[in-house]
């Protein structure tokens, strides 16, 4: 049976697992269901890499949420030395509460997998005739220069985009952050499709540079850049030309690179603690390298790194806290939605936006109303929905964001310029792969894409930098699922 036909059935399995966990909220059942959800997420991601017809927004969003909630729960359990230690790492939340939260996440992901059966591939219009052209080269070089400039002036730094004292971000920082993902996808595609002798090595170097550029942004950012580049390589037919041993070597090399760079990111965090967050990035990079390679600091670094990994993977806890808080009081009935919408409106159009920016983070607005401490938490589209309208809100917000993202791809696919289309689609795929995004972190990049893509389309179209545009609308013949 084809994997594409199995994925909706995996959605039904998730629905049943949520039901089982609801009626039998015990630790063994919780761990078993979390393992099942994580494996299903892996299967869906494998399908997307193996067959471009499986690249559907609902499926990608479900996989990312399964990695966050189920995978994070599995990681926390495996890092615990005992059931008592797991309870401590879960901050002594009742097993019934975290089981209910995981059941909800799995049911929503199951519905997304079932609904994805009726969705078409998000990459069907990436043209087979798109090879190395001057526009893709110019866009890549300009993008790398933009990212470098953002770091030089301080608009990008530790944890990504930097804000000013009022909480605003610069145009340069927003643009540099937006283009990292799509450039990685285009570079991966060009590695597979390149025909000139220098094309493949050049774009392979671009992927490495982009992966290095996102190291200060976080461990997940490194993995996602490599994943988007891999998807681009697969869409270009590159994976079909590799042997099994070459694929294994590639996975091991990518995993080793991601591990080393993730370790260096944590070293940057320690450097920030030592030097202060306002220290120059070069100073943080230097001290971070010292943490990793200095014999006198390695033991301390290793201990802190292990403790950090143990503590930060249980993102399910925040969803459980919101379920409990909303059950005791009431949801906010759209206050969080209004907050996010206003964040997405340019300041020039909203004279009172300073009042919104003063909150600095969503938790400062909603937690006092829900009786929760004001600390930064692992937000997702499910926590946003839970905050506003309870369990029904979590379901509705997940469905709504799929419709918004899928509608954006539908609009992008109407464009006749192939590199511009790839840029937009890879930007949305990169966004969908990030589980810990709030509503404004979907809406603001979409707003920025609405400004940037017409500019790219005009340049690419007027310069005639692509060939055979008539063939661009033909869907790529998908390989048979293995």
C-alpha positions in Angstrom: 0.0 0.0 0.0 1.3 3.5 -0.9 2.4 5.7 2.0 0.2 8.5 0.8 -2.8 6.3 1.4 -1.6 5.2 4.8 -1.2 8.8 6.2 -4.9 9.5 6.7 -5.2 6.1 8.4 -2.4 7.2 10.7 -4.6 10.1 11.5 -7.3 7.7 12.6 -4.7 6.0 14.7 -3.9 9.3 16.4 -7.6 9.8 17.1 -7.9 6.4 18.7 -4.7 7.0 20.7 -6.2 10.2 22.1 -9.3 8.3 23.1 -7.3 5.6 24.9 -5.2 8.2 26.7 -8.3 10.0 27.8 -9.8 6.9 29.4 -6.5 5.4 30.8 -4.4 8.4 31.9 -1.4 6.5 33.3 2.3 7.0 32.8 2.9 3.8 30.7 0.0 4.7 28.4 1.2 8.3 28.2 4.7 7.2 27.1 3.3 4.6 24.6 1.0 7.2 23.0 3.8 9.8 22.8 6.1 7.3 21.2 3.4 6.4 18.7 2.8 10.1 17.9 6.5 10.7 17.4 6.8 7.8 15.0 3.8 8.9 13.0 5.4 12.4 12.7 8.6 10.8 11.4 6.6 8.8 8.9 4.8 11.9 7.6 8.1 13.8 7.3 9.7 10.9 5.5 6.8 10.8 3.1 7.3 14.5 2.3 10.9 14.0 1.5 10.3 10.8 -0.5 7.4 12.0 -2.5 6.6 15.6 -3.3 2.9 14.8 -3.5 3.0 14.3 0.3 4.1 18.0 0.8 0.8 19.2 2.1 0.5 22.0 4.7 -1.9 20.1 6.9 0.4 17.1 7.0 3.6 19.2 7.6 1.9 21.2 10.4 0.7 17.9 12.0 4.2 16.5 11.8 5.8 19.6 13.4 3.3 19.5 16.3 3.8 15.8 16.8 7.6 16.4 17.1 7.0 19.2 19.6 4.5 17.6 21.9 4.9 13.8 21.4 8.6 13.9 20.6 9.3 16.4 23.4 7.5 14.2 25.9 9.4 11.1 24.8 12.7 12.9 25.1 11.9 14.1 28.6 10.9 10.6 29.6 14.1 9.1 28.2 16.2 11.7 29.9 14.5 11.0 33.3 16.2 8.5 35.6 13.0 7.2 37.1 9.2 7.9 37.1 9.8 10.2 40.0 12.4 12.1 38.1 10.0 12.4 35.1 7.4 13.9 37.5 9.9 16.4 38.7 10.9 17.4 35.1 7.2 17.7 34.3 6.9 20.1 37.3 4.7 17.7 39.2 1.7 18.2 36.9 -0.9 15.5 37.4 -0.6 12.6 34.9 -4.3 13.1 34.2 -3.7 16.7 33.1 -0.7 16.1 30.8 -2.5 13.0 29.4 -5.5 15.2 28.5 -3.2 17.8 26.9 -1.4 15.1 24.8 -4.7 13.5 23.8 -5.9 16.9 22.6 -2.7 17.5 20.5 -2.9 14.0 19.0 -6.6 14.3 18.1 -6.0 17.7 16.4 -3.0 16.2 14.5 -5.1 13.2 13.6 -7.8 15.5 12.1 -5.1 17.4 10.1 -3.8 14.1 8.7 -7.3 13.0 7.7 -8.1 16.4 6.2 -4.8 16.4 4.2 -6.2 13.7 2.0 -8.3 16.4 0.3 -5.4 18.8 -0.1 -3.1 19.0 -3.2 0.6 19.1 -3.0 2.1 22.5 -2.1 5.0 22.1 -4.5 3.2 20.8 -7.6 4.1 24.0 -9.6 7.8 24.0 -8.9 8.9 23.8 -12.6 11.0 20.9 -13.9 12.7 23.2 -16.3 14.1 25.5 -13.6 17.8 25.1 -13.6 20.7 27.4 -12.8 19.9 30.9 -14.1 21.3 34.3 -13.3 18.3 35.3 -11.3 18.7 32.5 -8.8 22.4 33.3 -8.5 21.7 37.0 -8.0 19.0 36.3 -5.5 21.3 34.0 -3.5 24.2 36.4 -3.5 21.9 39.3 -2.5 20.3 37.2 0.2 23.6 36.2 1.7 24.8 39.8 1.6 21.6 40.9 3.3 22.0 38.4 6.1 25.6 39.5 6.6 24.6 43.1 6.7 21.9 42.4 9.3 24.5 40.7 11.6 27.0 43.6 11.1 24.5 46.3 12.1 23.1 44.2 15.0 19.6 43.5 13.5 20.3 39.8 13.7 22.1 38.2 16.7 21.6 35.8 19.5 18.1 34.2 19.3 17.5 35.7 15.8 15.9 39.1 15.2 16.9 41.8 17.6 14.4 44.4 18.8 14.9 48.0 19.9 14.0 49.4 23.3 10.4 49.8 22.2 10.1 46.3 21.0 10.2 47.1 17.3 12.3 45.2 14.7 14.0 46.8 11.7 13.1 46.2 8.1 16.6 44.7 7.5 16.3 42.3 10.3 12.8 41.1 9.2 14.0 40.7 5.6 17.1 38.8 6.6 15.2 36.5 8.9 12.5 35.9 6.2 14.9 34.9 3.4 17.0 32.3 5.3 14.6 29.4 4.8 13.6 29.9 1.2 17.2 30.5 0.2 18.1 27.1 1.7 15.3 25.4 -0.2 16.3 27.1 -3.5 20.0 26.2 -2.9 19.1 22.6 -2.2 17.0 22.4 -5.4 19.9 23.9 -7.4 22.3 21.4 -6.0 20.1 18.7 -7.5 19.3 20.4 -10.8 22.6 22.1 -11.6 24.3 21.2 -14.8 27.3 23.5 -14.9 30.5 22.2 -13.1 30.5 25.0 -10.5 26.8 25.1 -9.8 26.4 22.2 -7.4 29.5 23.0 -5.3 28.5 26.7 -5.1 24.9 26.0 -3.9 26.2 23.3 -1.5 28.4 26.0 0.1 25.4 28.3 0.2 23.5 25.7 2.3 26.4 25.4 4.7 26.7 29.2 5.0 23.0 29.5 5.7 23.2 26.8 8.3 26.1 28.6 10.0 24.1 31.9 9.8 21.2 30.6 11.8 23.4 29.1 14.6 22.8 32.1 16.9 19.0 31.8 16.3 18.7 28.4 18.0 19.1 24.7 17.7 15.8 24.2 16.0 16.6 26.8 13.4 19.7 24.8 12.4 17.8 21.6 11.9 15.0 23.3 10.0 17.5 25.0 7.5 19.0 21.6 6.8 15.6 20.0 6.5 14.3 22.7 4.0 17.5 22.3 2.0 17.0 18.5 1.9 13.4 19.0 0.7 14.6 21.3 -2.1 17.2 18.7 -3.0 14.5 16.0 -3.1 12.1 18.2 -5.2 14.9 18.6 -7.7 15.2 14.8 -8.0 18.5 14.6 -6.2 17.6 11.9 -3.7 16.5 9.5 -6.5 20.1 9.6 -7.8 21.6 8.6 -4.5 22.3 5.1 -3.4 21.2 3.9 0.1 24.7 4.2 1.4 25.0 7.7 0.1 21.8 8.6 1.8 22.9 7.1 5.1 26.2 9.0 4.9 24.3 12.2 4.2 22.0 11.7 7.2 24.9 11.0 9.5 26.9 14.0 8.2 23.9 16.3 8.6 23.1 14.9 12.1 26.7 15.4 13.2 26.8 19.0 11.8 23.5 19.8 13.5 24.7 18.3 16.9 28.0 20.3 16.8 26.3 23.5 15.8 23.5 23.0 18.4 26.2 22.5 21.1 27.8 25.8 19.9 24.4 27.6 20.2 24.2 26.5 23.8 27.8 27.7 24.3 26.6 31.1 22.9 23.8 31.1 25.6 26.4 30.5 28.3 28.5 33.3 26.8 25.5 35.6 26.9 25.0 34.8 30.6 28.6 35.6 31.3 28.9 38.7 29.2 25.4 40.0 29.2 22.9 40.0 26.3 24.1 43.4 25.1 27.7 42.2 24.5 28.9 42.3 20.9 28.1 39.1 18.9 31.8 38.6 18.1 32.6 38.5 21.8 29.9 36.0 22.4 31.2 33.8 19.6 34.7 33.9 21.0 33.6 33.0 24.5 31.3 30.3 23.1 34.1 28.7 21.3 36.1 28.8 24.5 33.3 27.0 26.4 33.3 24.3 23.8 37.0 23.7 23.3 38.7 24.9 26.5 39.7 21.8 28.7 39.0 23.8 31.9 35.5 24.7 30.9 34.4 21.5 29.1 33.1 19.7 32.1 31.0 22.6 33.2 29.7 23.0 29.6 28.8 19.4 29.2 26.9 19.3 32.5 24.9 22.5 31.8 24.2 21.3 28.2 22.8 18.0 29.4 20.6 19.7 32.1 19.3 22.2 29.5 18.3 19.4 27.1 16.5 17.6 29.9 14.5 20.6 30.9 13.5 22.2 27.7 11.9 19.4 25.7 8.6 19.1 27.7 6.7 21.8 25.7 3.5 19.9 26.4 3.5 21.3 30.0 2.4 24.8 28.8 -0.6 23.4 26.9 -1.6 21.5 30.0 -1.3 24.6 32.1 -3.5 26.5 29.8 -6.1 23.7 29.7 -6.2 23.8 33.5 -6.3 27.7 33.7 -9.1 28.0 31.1 -11.1 25.3 32.8 -10.9 27.2 36.1 -11.7 30.7 34.8 -12.6 31.3 31.2 -10.8 31.8 27.9 -10.1 35.3 26.7 -12.6 35.2 23.8 -10.4 36.7 21.1 -8.1 39.1 23.2 -5.0 37.1 22.1 -6.1 37.2 18.5 -6.6 41.0 18.6 -3.2 41.3 20.2 -1.5 39.3 17.4 -3.4 41.1 14.7 -2.3 44.5 16.0 1.3 43.2 16.2 1.0 42.5 12.4 -0.2 46.0 11.6 2.6 48.5 10.7 3.0 51.1 13.4 2.3 53.9 10.9 -1.2 52.5 10.5 -1.8 51.9 14.3 -1.0 55.0 16.4 -1.7 53.1 19.6 0.6 50.2 18.8 3.1 51.3 21.5 0.6 50.0 24.1 0.8 46.6 22.4 4.5 46.6 22.1 4.9 47.5 25.7 3.8 43.9 26.7 7.0 42.6 25.1 5.4 39.1 24.9 2.0 37.5 24.8 2.4 36.0 28.3 2.4 39.5 29.8 -1.0 40.2 28.5 -2.9 36.9 29.0 -1.2 35.2 32.0 -2.4 37.7 34.7 -6.0 37.2 33.4 -5.6 33.4 33.5 -3.8 33.3 36.9 -0.5 32.1 35.5 3.0 33.4 36.3 4.3 35.8 33.6 7.2 33.8 32.1 8.2 33.0 28.6 6.5 29.7 27.4 6.5 27.4 24.5 3.7 28.8 22.4 2.1 27.1 19.4 -1.0 27.6 17.3 -2.7 25.2 19.8 -1.8 27.3 22.8 -3.1 30.4 21.1 -6.4 28.8 20.3 -6.6 27.4 23.8 -6.0 30.8 25.3 -8.8 32.4 23.3 -11.5 29.8 23.1 -10.5 26.7 25.0 -10.4 23.3 23.4 -12.6 24.4 20.6 -10.2 27.3 19.9 -7.2 24.9 19.7 -9.0 23.0 16.9 -10.3 26.0 15.1 -7.0 27.9 15.1 -5.1 24.9 13.8 -7.7 24.6 10.9 -7.6 28.3 10.3 -3.9 28.6 10.0 -3.9 25.7 7.5 -6.4 27.5 5.4 -4.5 30.7 5.5 -1.2 29.1 4.6 -2.8 27.0 1.9 -4.6 30.0 0.5 -1.2 31.9 0.4 0.3 29.0 -1.6 -2.6 29.0 -4.0 -2.0 32.7 -4.7 1.8 32.2 -5.1 1.2 29.4 -7.6 -0.6 31.9 -9.9 2.8 33.6 -10.5 4.6 32.6 -13.7 8.1 33.2 -12.5 9.6 29.9 -11.2 12.2 31.2 -8.8 9.8 33.6 -7.2 7.3 30.8 -6.8 9.9 28.6 -5.2 10.9 31.4 -2.9 7.4 31.9 -1.7 6.6 28.2 -1.3 9.8 27.4 0.6 9.1 30.4 2.9 5.7 28.9 3.8 7.1 25.4 4.2 9.9 26.6 6.4 7.3 28.5 8.5 5.0 25.5 8.8 7.8 23.3 10.0 8.3 25.5 13.0 6.0 24.2 15.8 6.6 27.0 18.3 5.1 29.9 16.4 2.4 32.3 17.6 -0.2 33.8 15.3 1.7 36.9 14.6 4.7 34.8 13.7 2.6 33.4 10.9 0.8 36.7 9.9 3.8 39.0 9.9 6.0 36.9 7.5 2.9 36.4 5.2 2.5 40.2 5.2 6.2 40.7 4.3 6.0 38.1 1.6 3.0 40.0 0.1 5.4 42.9 -0.3 8.5 41.1 -1.4 7.2 38.5 -3.9 5.7 41.1 -6.3 9.1 42.8 -6.4 10.9 39.5 -7.2 8.2 38.6 -9.8 8.7 41.9 -11.6 12.5 41.6 -11.7 12.4 37.9 -12.8 9.7 38.5 -15.4 11.1 41.7 -16.9 14.6 40.3 -17.3 13.4 37.0 -18.8 15.7 35.1 -16.6 13.9 31.8 -17.0 13.2 29.6 -20.0 10.2 27.5 -21.1 7.6 29.4 -19.0 4.8 27.4 -20.7 6.1 24.2 -19.1 6.3 25.8 -15.6 2.6 25.2 -15.0 2.9 21.5 -15.7 3.0 19.5 -12.5 6.2 17.6 -11.8 5.7 13.9 -12.4 6.0 12.4 -8.9 8.0 9.3 -8.3 6.2 6.2 -7.2 6.1 5.8 -3.5 8.5 3.1 -2.3 
